[in-house]
Amino acid sequence: MSKVVAFIGSPHKEGRTAQLVHEILRGARDAGAEVKAYNASDAEVGPCMACFSCREGPECATKDGMQNVLADVKDADAIVVGSPVHMCQVSAHAKMFLDRLFPLIGLTMTPEGPSLSARFPTKKILFAYAQNVPDVGVYTPYFDWVRSSISATPGAFITMGDVVLGSSLTPEPPGLAVTLEKAYAAGKALA
């Protein structure tokens, strides 16, 4: 059985980001995966302190809610990162989560510069975004950059794309039903 772990990088437990992520997890669960979700408002994940203690071993020295999240992520086959779009980028909560994945990455300094490697088996990663801008393509260059950044470490992550909801602050966003169908299908593909 595969395992899918999600981090909802929104302070709103019942917001559109959470709705997208829960639909992805429903698809994964229906396809036979074990699923677990962490919400930013409960997980108490702080920022990476750039202490580099995780270079000595695959553990983070910062003792907060990320210890439990990282334990589950290390055992997971796939990760879902949900984020509202704040100021044209991922939320601060989602950014802290992404930064704190650093213990999963091996870093060796060579004469040619840093060399990155995966410390754990390759994980699929899927992003879910809720944005108020109606045009779901407006942030595509940024979303592409996020995916290319996370996949820069050979063998660490396989990006599975994005699920994007536009007009997320409206009571009934246009395209909500279609986006939720895409989220469900994306979750099934993760399992």
Contacts in CASP RR format, 6 or more apart in sequence:
PFRMAT RR
TARGET T0000
AUTHOR 0000-0000-0000
METHOD contacts of the structure
MODEL  1
MSKVVAFIGSPHKEGRTAQLVHEILRGARDAGAEVKAYNASDAEVGPCMA
CFSCREGPECATKDGMQNVLADVKDADAIVVGSPVHMCQVSAHAKMFLDR
LFPLIGLTMTPEGPSLSARFPTKKILFAYAQNVPDVGVYTPYFDWVRSSI
SATPGAFITMGDVVLGSSLTPEPPGLAVTLEKAYAAGKALA
1 32 0 8 1.000
1 33 0 8 1.000
1 34 0 8 1.000
2 28 0 8 1.000
2 32 0 8 1.000
2 33 0 8 1.000
2 34 0 8 1.000
2 77 0 8 1.000
2 78 0 8 1.000
2 190 0 8 1.000
2 191 0 8 1.000
3 33 0 8 1.000
3 34 0 8 1.000
3 35 0 8 1.000
3 36 0 8 1.000
3 72 0 8 1.000
3 75 0 8 1.000
3 76 0 8 1.000
3 77 0 8 1.000
3 78 0 8 1.000
4 25 0 8 1.000
4 28 0 8 1.000
4 33 0 8 1.000
4 34 0 8 1.000
4 35 0 8 1.000
4 36 0 8 1.000
4 76 0 8 1.000
4 77 0 8 1.000
4 78 0 8 1.000
4 79 0 8 1.000
4 80 0 8 1.000
4 187 0 8 1.000
4 190 0 8 1.000
4 191 0 8 1.000
5 35 0 8 1.000
5 36 0 8 1.000
5 37 0 8 1.000
5 38 0 8 1.000
5 69 0 8 1.000
5 72 0 8 1.000
5 73 0 8 1.000
5 76 0 8 1.000
5 78 0 8 1.000
5 79 0 8 1.000
5 80 0 8 1.000
6 21 0 8 1.000
6 24 0 8 1.000
6 25 0 8 1.000
6 35 0 8 1.000
6 36 0 8 1.000
6 37 0 8 1.000
6 38 0 8 1.000
6 79 0 8 1.000
6 80 0 8 1.000
6 81 0 8 1.000
6 82 0 8 1.000
7 37 0 8 1.000
7 38 0 8 1.000
7 40 0 8 1.000
7 43 0 8 1.000
7 45 0 8 1.000
7 69 0 8 1.000
7 79 0 8 1.000
7 80 0 8 1.000
7 81 0 8 1.000
7 82 0 8 1.000
7 94 0 8 1.000
7 97 0 8 1.000
8 17 0 8 1.000
8 18 0 8 1.000
8 21 0 8 1.000
8 37 0 8 1.000
8 38 0 8 1.000
8 39 0 8 1.000
8 40 0 8 1.000
8 82 0 8 1.000
9 17 0 8 1.000
9 39 0 8 1.000
9 40 0 8 1.000
9 81 0 8 1.000
9 82 0 8 1.000
9 83 0 8 1.000
9 84 0 8 1.000
9 90 0 8 1.000
9 91 0 8 1.000
9 93 0 8 1.000
9 94 0 8 1.000
9 97 0 8 1.000
10 17 0 8 1.000
10 18 0 8 1.000
10 39 0 8 1.000
10 40 0 8 1.000
10 41 0 8 1.000
10 82 0 8 1.000
10 83 0 8 1.000
10 84 0 8 1.000
10 91 0 8 1.000
10 93 0 8 1.000
10 94 0 8 1.000
10 130 0 8 1.000
11 40 0 8 1.000
11 41 0 8 1.000
11 93 0 8 1.000
12 18 0 8 1.000
12 41 0 8 1.000
12 84 0 8 1.000
13 39 0 8 1.000
13 41 0 8 1.000
13 42 0 8 1.000
15 130 0 8 1.000
16 84 0 8 1.000
16 130 0 8 1.000
16 165 0 8 1.000
16 168 0 8 1.000
16 169 0 8 1.000
16 173 0 8 1.000
17 82 0 8 1.000
17 83 0 8 1.000
17 84 0 8 1.000
17 128 0 8 1.000
17 129 0 8 1.000
17 130 0 8 1.000
17 168 0 8 1.000
18 39 0 8 1.000
19 130 0 8 1.000
19 180 0 8 1.000
20 82 0 8 1.000
20 128 0 8 1.000
20 129 0 8 1.000
20 130 0 8 1.000
20 163 0 8 1.000
20 165 0 8 1.000
20 179 0 8 1.000
20 180 0 8 1.000
20 183 0 8 1.000
21 37 0 8 1.000
21 80 0 8 1.000
21 82 0 8 1.000
21 128 0 8 1.000
21 183 0 8 1.000
22 37 0 8 1.000
23 180 0 8 1.000
23 183 0 8 1.000
23 184 0 8 1.000
24 80 0 8 1.000
24 126 0 8 1.000
24 128 0 8 1.000
24 163 0 8 1.000
24 183 0 8 1.000
24 184 0 8 1.000
24 186 0 8 1.000
24 187 0 8 1.000
24 190 0 8 1.000
25 35 0 8 1.000
25 37 0 8 1.000
25 80 0 8 1.000
25 187 0 8 1.000
26 184 0 8 1.000
26 187 0 8 1.000
27 184 0 8 1.000
27 185 0 8 1.000
27 187 0 8 1.000
27 188 0 8 1.000
27 191 0 8 1.000
28 35 0 8 1.000
28 78 0 8 1.000
28 187 0 8 1.000
28 188 0 8 1.000
28 190 0 8 1.000
28 191 0 8 1.000
29 35 0 8 1.000
29 191 0 8 1.000
30 184 0 8 1.000
30 188 0 8 1.000
31 187 0 8 1.000
31 188 0 8 1.000
31 190 0 8 1.000
31 191 0 8 1.000
32 191 0 8 1.000
33 77 0 8 1.000
33 78 0 8 1.000
33 190 0 8 1.000
33 191 0 8 1.000
36 72 0 8 1.000
38 68 0 8 1.000
38 69 0 8 1.000
38 72 0 8 1.000
40 91 0 8 1.000
40 93 0 8 1.000
40 94 0 8 1.000
40 97 0 8 1.000
43 65 0 8 1.000
43 66 0 8 1.000
43 68 0 8 1.000
43 69 0 8 1.000
44 64 0 8 1.000
44 65 0 8 1.000
45 64 0 8 1.000
45 65 0 8 1.000
45 66 0 8 1.000
45 69 0 8 1.000
45 93 0 8 1.000
45 96 0 8 1.000
45 97 0 8 1.000
45 100 0 8 1.000
46 62 0 8 1.000
46 64 0 8 1.000
46 65 0 8 1.000
46 66 0 8 1.000
46 96 0 8 1.000
46 100 0 8 1.000
47 96 0 8 1.000
47 99 0 8 1.000
47 100 0 8 1.000
48 62 0 8 1.000
48 96 0 8 1.000
48 99 0 8 1.000
48 100 0 8 1.000
48 102 0 8 1.000
49 61 0 8 1.000
49 62 0 8 1.000
51 61 0 8 1.000
51 62 0 8 1.000
53 59 0 8 1.000
53 60 0 8 1.000
53 61 0 8 1.000
54 60 0 8 1.000
54 61 0 8 1.000
54 102 0 8 1.000
54 103 0 8 1.000
55 106 0 8 1.000
55 107 0 8 1.000
57 103 0 8 1.000
58 74 0 8 1.000
58 103 0 8 1.000
58 104 0 8 1.000
58 119 0 8 1.000
58 120 0 8 1.000
59 103 0 8 1.000
60 66 0 8 1.000
60 67 0 8 1.000
60 70 0 8 1.000
60 100 0 8 1.000
60 102 0 8 1.000
60 103 0 8 1.000
62 100 0 8 1.000
66 97 0 8 1.000
66 100 0 8 1.000
69 97 0 8 1.000
69 100 0 8 1.000
70 100 0 8 1.000
70 101 0 8 1.000
70 103 0 8 1.000
70 104 0 8 1.000
73 79 0 8 1.000
73 101 0 8 1.000
73 104 0 8 1.000
73 123 0 8 1.000
74 104 0 8 1.000
74 120 0 8 1.000
76 123 0 8 1.000
77 123 0 8 1.000
77 124 0 8 1.000
77 190 0 8 1.000
78 123 0 8 1.000
78 124 0 8 1.000
78 125 0 8 1.000
78 126 0 8 1.000
78 160 0 8 1.000
78 190 0 8 1.000
78 191 0 8 1.000
79 123 0 8 1.000
79 124 0 8 1.000
79 125 0 8 1.000
79 126 0 8 1.000
79 157 0 8 1.000
80 125 0 8 1.000
80 126 0 8 1.000
80 127 0 8 1.000
80 128 0 8 1.000
80 187 0 8 1.000
80 190 0 8 1.000
81 90 0 8 1.000
81 94 0 8 1.000
81 97 0 8 1.000
81 98 0 8 1.000
81 125 0 8 1.000
81 126 0 8 1.000
81 127 0 8 1.000
81 128 0 8 1.000
82 94 0 8 1.000
82 127 0 8 1.000
82 128 0 8 1.000
82 129 0 8 1.000
83 90 0 8 1.000
83 91 0 8 1.000
83 93 0 8 1.000
83 94 0 8 1.000
83 127 0 8 1.000
83 128 0 8 1.000
83 129 0 8 1.000
83 130 0 8 1.000
84 91 0 8 1.000
84 129 0 8 1.000
84 130 0 8 1.000
84 131 0 8 1.000
84 168 0 8 1.000
85 91 0 8 1.000
85 129 0 8 1.000
85 130 0 8 1.000
85 131 0 8 1.000
85 132 0 8 1.000
85 133 0 8 1.000
85 139 0 8 1.000
86 92 0 8 1.000
88 139 0 8 1.000
88 142 0 8 1.000
89 95 0 8 1.000
89 142 0 8 1.000
90 98 0 8 1.000
90 129 0 8 1.000
90 146 0 8 1.000
98 146 0 8 1.000
98 150 0 8 1.000
103 119 0 8 1.000
104 118 0 8 1.000
104 119 0 8 1.000
104 120 0 8 1.000
104 156 0 8 1.000
105 116 0 8 1.000
105 117 0 8 1.000
105 118 0 8 1.000
105 119 0 8 1.000
105 153 0 8 1.000
105 156 0 8 1.000
106 116 0 8 1.000
106 117 0 8 1.000
106 118 0 8 1.000
106 119 0 8 1.000
106 153 0 8 1.000
107 114 0 8 1.000
107 115 0 8 1.000
107 116 0 8 1.000
107 117 0 8 1.000
108 114 0 8 1.000
108 115 0 8 1.000
108 117 0 8 1.000
109 115 0 8 1.000
116 152 0 8 1.000
116 153 0 8 1.000
116 154 0 8 1.000
116 156 0 8 1.000
117 153 0 8 1.000
117 154 0 8 1.000
117 155 0 8 1.000
117 156 0 8 1.000
118 153 0 8 1.000
118 154 0 8 1.000
118 155 0 8 1.000
118 156 0 8 1.000
120 156 0 8 1.000
122 155 0 8 1.000
122 156 0 8 1.000
122 157 0 8 1.000
122 158 0 8 1.000
123 156 0 8 1.000
123 157 0 8 1.000
123 158 0 8 1.000
124 157 0 8 1.000
124 158 0 8 1.000
124 159 0 8 1.000
124 160 0 8 1.000
124 190 0 8 1.000
125 150 0 8 1.000
125 151 0 8 1.000
125 157 0 8 1.000
125 158 0 8 1.000
125 159 0 8 1.000
125 160 0 8 1.000
126 159 0 8 1.000
126 160 0 8 1.000
126 161 0 8 1.000
126 162 0 8 1.000
126 163 0 8 1.000
126 186 0 8 1.000
126 187 0 8 1.000
126 190 0 8 1.000
127 143 0 8 1.000
127 146 0 8 1.000
127 147 0 8 1.000
127 159 0 8 1.000
127 161 0 8 1.000
127 162 0 8 1.000
127 163 0 8 1.000
128 162 0 8 1.000
128 163 0 8 1.000
128 164 0 8 1.000
128 183 0 8 1.000
129 139 0 8 1.000
129 143 0 8 1.000
129 162 0 8 1.000
129 163 0 8 1.000
129 164 0 8 1.000
129 165 0 8 1.000
130 164 0 8 1.000
130 165 0 8 1.000
130 166 0 8 1.000
130 168 0 8 1.000
131 138 0 8 1.000
131 139 0 8 1.000
131 164 0 8 1.000
131 165 0 8 1.000
131 166 0 8 1.000
131 168 0 8 1.000
132 166 0 8 1.000
132 167 0 8 1.000
132 168 0 8 1.000
132 169 0 8 1.000
133 139 0 8 1.000
133 166 0 8 1.000
133 167 0 8 1.000
134 166 0 8 1.000
134 167 0 8 1.000
134 174 0 8 1.000
135 166 0 8 1.000
136 164 0 8 1.000
136 165 0 8 1.000
136 166 0 8 1.000
137 164 0 8 1.000
139 164 0 8 1.000
143 162 0 8 1.000
143 164 0 8 1.000
147 159 0 8 1.000
147 161 0 8 1.000
147 162 0 8 1.000
150 156 0 8 1.000
150 157 0 8 1.000
150 159 0 8 1.000
151 157 0 8 1.000
151 158 0 8 1.000
151 159 0 8 1.000
160 186 0 8 1.000
160 189 0 8 1.000
160 190 0 8 1.000
161 186 0 8 1.000
163 179 0 8 1.000
163 182 0 8 1.000
163 183 0 8 1.000
163 186 0 8 1.000
164 179 0 8 1.000
165 173 0 8 1.000
165 175 0 8 1.000
165 176 0 8 1.000
165 179 0 8 1.000
166 173 0 8 1.000
166 174 0 8 1.000
166 175 0 8 1.000
166 179 0 8 1.000
167 173 0 8 1.000
167 174 0 8 1.000
173 179 0 8 1.000
END
